[in-house]
Amino acid sequence: MDFLDIQQKTDTAVLKTYGRFPLAFEKGEGAYLTAVDGKTYLDFNSGLGVNALGHCHPKVVGLVKKQAEMVYHTSNLYHIPSQSVLAEKICSTCFGERVFFCNSGAEAVEGALKFARKWGTAFDPKKTEIIAFANSFHGRTFGSLSATMQDKYQNGFAPLVPGFKKAVFNDIESVKALVTEYTAAVIIEPLQGEGGVNPAEKEFMSSLENLCREKNMLLIVDEVQCGMGRTGKLFAYEHYNIEPDIMTLAKPLAGGLPIGATVVGPRIWSAILPGEHASTFGGNHFVTGVASGVFDLIADDDFVNEVAEKSNYMFENLHVIAEKFSCIKDVRGIGLLIGVEVDFPSIDAVNYFQDKGILICPAGPNVVRFIPPLIVTKNDIDRVLDTFDSFLSEKCE
């Protein structure tokens, strides 16, 4: 099927909820994708952070084949061996004591919000308020959308779920001003992705944890995009020496298959009873069978340390580039989730890179985002850096 045929079918049969680039891919390997026209692209988008191990990683392909020959799905009416193994692996590496499995990041957030309200109402039926932050992104379902404090995502979908309040990111006083006796939880991305690649400050996160303990609130960390090795630690909250009550995971957890996980700690898991939340497909044999093996690969200390090394290399060189061009306003992020704020539309850089055979994506109108597979090489990073330098030499002269 050629591209024009694919595009026509998409335009006539698929609901137009996406603004798509004029590209279609038919295969991938490592950090590279091949389009239907045969052109190869270096993927520094990694499926919006999903393909942490790149494309068609041989061990992941093996896991998929092995599980496909056994059993796909039986529902959560029955015990699922691979689900229990994956849950135990997650809990053994973090604060968590129980895990709920679902199919996406938005569903993981939805579960976190429901669990927080269930926990809060045990103290008071009105203890249901949840504080989120400006420029946050938590998903597109009504609950997660209500916590997504960006008008461009919420417009047209009112009325949203009540009980959500907006605080200023990295401003603890703005949080304190919103807290009442009815506040059940605070939800935060330790590193905002869609909101502009904004990292939380260490002092702020520490103060936020202390506030939650003082006011009997839960601290929810949304690590759908920034978790699972992306920041150079297995979980992003580890950079802050804090212990959350709930954590959401999704994108890279199954190496490309759809999965979400809501991890809950000791303060909350006993408040959730059988029948109070569920997912038909969530955590089935197929996806958790693959995810369990993916988790082993990503959670390896050497693998995570290599991510941190590659991150340091890329940041150092981006700062060198930033010193050359006044059109760069900021270089920020953690690990291999990096944002470069510029004084021109970020889509200009995206289009230039695409013409040069490299995929990147924006994080807002003026932030260029680099979110490569975690298996990316320094040679790949050098190619991206050289392309960025060349682009800025033309754009900013």
N, C-alpha and C positions, 0 to 999 in steps of 0.2 A: 504494500500500500504506500503510495507516495504522499508527500506532505500535504499537497493541495486537497487530496481526497480525505485525508485525516481531518484537516481543518474544516472542510465542508460538512463532514459528518458531525463534528463537534458543534459547529454553529447551528446545525438544524436539529440535533437530537439531545444535546446536553444543556441543562439550565445554565444560563450565563451569569454565574456568580463569581467568575474569575476573570481578571484581565490577564490574558496569557501572552507570553512572548511567542513569536512565530517559529517555534521549534518543537520537534517531537523526537524522542529518543527510542531506540530499539534494543540497545544493549549497553552494558557497562562493565568495567573491570577496574578495581582499585579506585583511584581518584579520578577516573576518566569515564566519560559517556560518549557514545557514538550515536549521532542523529540518523534519521532515516535516509538522509542524502549522503551518508558516509563520512561526514565531517566529525572529527573528534574534538571534544571539549574537556578542559581541565575543570573539575567540579569543585568550586570553592563556595558552594551553597549547600551541598550534601543533603538535598531534599529537605531544606529548612531544618537541618540539624538531625535528621533521622538516620542518615547513612554514616554513622560514626565510624564504622569499620569499612567504609567505602562500598563499592558495588561488587556483588558476586564474590565476596570473600570466600575462599575455598572451604574454610571450616563452617561458615554459616550455610553455604550450599549443602555441605554434608549433613548438617543438622536438619535442614529442611527435608532432604531426601529421606533421611532415617525416620523422622516423625511422620512423614506422609505415607510411609509404608506400614505404619502401626495403627494409629487412630487419630481422627481429627477432633471429634467433638462428642461429648456425652451429656453436657449440661452440668450445672452445679448442684443437681440433685444427688450427685455421687461424688465420692472422693476422686481427686485428680492428682496422680503421683507427681507429675512434673510441676504442677502448681504449688504443691506443698514444698517441694525442693527449692523452687525459685523464691518463695516467700521466706524460707529459712535463710537462704543466702543473703537476701536483702537485709533482713533483720540483724544478721550477724555482723554486718558492716556499718550499721548506723544506730541511731537511737531507737528505732522502731521495734515494736513487739508483735504487731499484727499487720497484715497487708490485705487490702481489697483490690481485686483485679478487674479491669474494665477494658475498653477498646481504644481510648484516645486520651489526650491531655485534657480536653474539655470535660470529659466524663470523670477523670481523676479529680479535677477541681470541683466538679459538681458533688462528688462524694465527700470531699473535704468540707465543703460548705454545709452539707446536710449533717455530717457527723458533728461539726462544731455546734450547730443549732440544737441537735439532739442532746449533746452534752450540756449546753447552756440552760436548756429548759428544765433540766433536772434540779437546778438551783432556783430558777424563777421562770415561769411561763413566758415572761417578757424578755428574757436574756437571749436575744436573737440577733442583735446588731453586729455587723461585721464592718471593719475598717479596711479599706484598700487604698491604693496610692495613685496619684496623678501619673499618667502615661503608662499605667500598667496594662498588661494584656494577659487574660486568663482563659479565653475561649469564647465560643459563639453560642453555646446553649444559654437559656435565659438566666440561670443562676450565675454561670461563669461570665456572661456578658454584663451582668449587673455589677460584677466586681471589676470589670474592665473599664478603667476610668479614662476613656478616650471617646470624645463625642462622635468621631467618624465611624466608630463601630456600633455605637448605640443609637444613632439617629435613625428614626423610622420604625423603631421597635418598642416604643413606649406603649403601655406602662411596663416598666421593668420590675423585677422582684424588689419589694420594699425592704428597707432595713440596712442598706449599704451607705457608707459614708466615705468621702474622699479626703485623704490627708496628703500632705506634701512629702514627696520622697526625700529621704535624708534629713528630715526636719522633725525631731522628736516632740517639739512643743506643739506642732500642728496635730500630732497624734493625741497628745494629752488633752488638747482642747476638745476632742471629739469623744473621749471616753466617758461613758456613763455606767451606772450600775447594771445596765442592760446590754453592755458590750460583751459578746461571746468570744470574738476572735479578731485577730489582725492577720491579713493575708498579704504576702510580699514576695516578689521575685528578688532573690539576692543579686541577680544581674538581669535587669530589664532587657529583653531582646527586641520585641517589636516596637517598644517605646523609645528606642534610640540607643540601645546598648549602654545603659546607665548602671554602673556598679553601686551597690549600697556601701556606705562608709562603715568601717569597723566599729567606731564609737557609736554610730547610730544603731547598728544591729544589736550591740551589747545593751544599749539603753532600751531598745524595744523589747528585748527578752526580759529585762528587769521589770519593765512596766507591765508586761503581761503577767508575770508572777505576782507582782504587787496587787494588781487589780483583778486577779482571778480570771484571766482571759487566755485563750489558746493562741499560740503562735504557729501560723501555717506558712511554710515556705514552698513556693511553687517553683519546682526545678524541672518542669517539663522540657524547657529548652536548654537550661544551663547545667543540668545534672548529668550524671553518668560519665564522668571523666572530662567533660567539656572544658572545665575551668582549670585543669591541672591537678585537681583532687577528685576523688570519686564523686563526692557530693559538694555542691557549692557552699552550703552552710558551714562546711569544715574550715573555710577561710576565716570564719568569724569567731571561733571558739564559743559557739552557742549550742543549745540543744532545743530544737523546735518540738512541737507537739504533733504536728502533722506535716507530711511532705508529699508532694505530687511528682510523679515520674511518668514519662511516656516516650517521647520521640525515639531515642536510640535503643531503648531497652530490649527490643527483639530484632535489632539489626535491619529493620525495614518492614517488618510485619506490624500490623496495628495492635497496640497494647497500651494500656494505661495502668498505673498503680497508685493507690492512696495508702501511704504508710502512716500508721498511727502509733503513738507512744503510750507510755504507762498511764498517763492521766486520763485517757479517753477511751481506750478500746473496750473496756467493760461496759460502757454506756450504750454500745450498739448491740442490739439483740437480733436473733434470727428472724428473717422476714422483713426487716426494716429498710434494707437496701439490697439490690440485686442487679445482675446483668446476665442475660441469656448466654451471650458469647464470651463474656469476660473470663480470662484466664483458662481458656480451654486447652486441651491436650496439645494441639498443634502449636499455638503461639507460645505457650509457656515451655514446651519442650525445646523450642528454638531459643527462647529468651534465656533459659537457664545456662545454655552454653555460651551465648553472647555475653551474659553477665560475667562468666569466668574470664573471658578474654579482656573485657574492659576493666574489670576490678583488679587485674594483675598490677602489682605495685610498679613493676618496670614499665608497663604500658603507660600508666598514669604519669610517671615521672618523665617519660619521653614527651608526652603532651606538654608538660610544663617547660621542658627545654626548648621545644619548637615554638612555644608561645613567646618565651623570652627572646628568641632569635628574631621572630617576626616583629615584636614590639620595638626592639632596639633599632631595627632597620626602618620601621615606619617613623620613628622619631627623627631619624636622620633625614628622611624625606620631608617630614613636616618642617624641619628647620630651613629647607630650601624654598618652600612655597608658602606665601602668606595666605593663600586661599584655604589652607588647612587650619581649622579653628581648634580642633582637639583630636587626640588619639586616646581611646579609652576601651575598657573591657577587661576581661579576665580570661586567661587560658587561650583557647582558640575560638573565642567568640569576641570579635574585635570590631569596633565601630570607629570610623574616621568622619568627624563632622567637617563639612566643607561649606563654602559660601556660595555654592551653586547647586542646582538640582542634582541630587544623587543619581537620578535615572540616567544622567549624561554619562556618568562613569560606568554604570551597568551596561549601557549600550556599547560603549567603547570596548569594554572587556569582552563582551559577547562577540563583537566583530573580530577580536583577536583570538577567539577560541577559548575563552575563560568565562565561567559562570559565577557571578556574584549577585547580591541582591541588596536593595535598600532597606533601611530601618527608619522610615520616616522620610520627609522631603529632602533633608540635607545631611543624612548620615549614610555613608557607604559601609556596608556590613560584609565582613569576611567570616564565614562559618564553614571551614573546610572539613572533610573527613579527618578523624583523629589519626589516621594512618598516613596522612600526607607527608611527603618527604621535603627536606630542605631545598632540593632542586626545584620542586614544585613551588615552594614559597618564594624562591628567588625569581622564578618566572613571573609570579604575581607582582612582586615588588618592582621588578624592571618595567612591567607593563604599566603599573600605577605611576611610576616616575615619568615614563614617556607620555602618558595621558596628561599629567599635570603640567609637563613642559609645554604642551600645546594649549591646554585649557587656561592656565594661569599666567601666561606671558603678557 
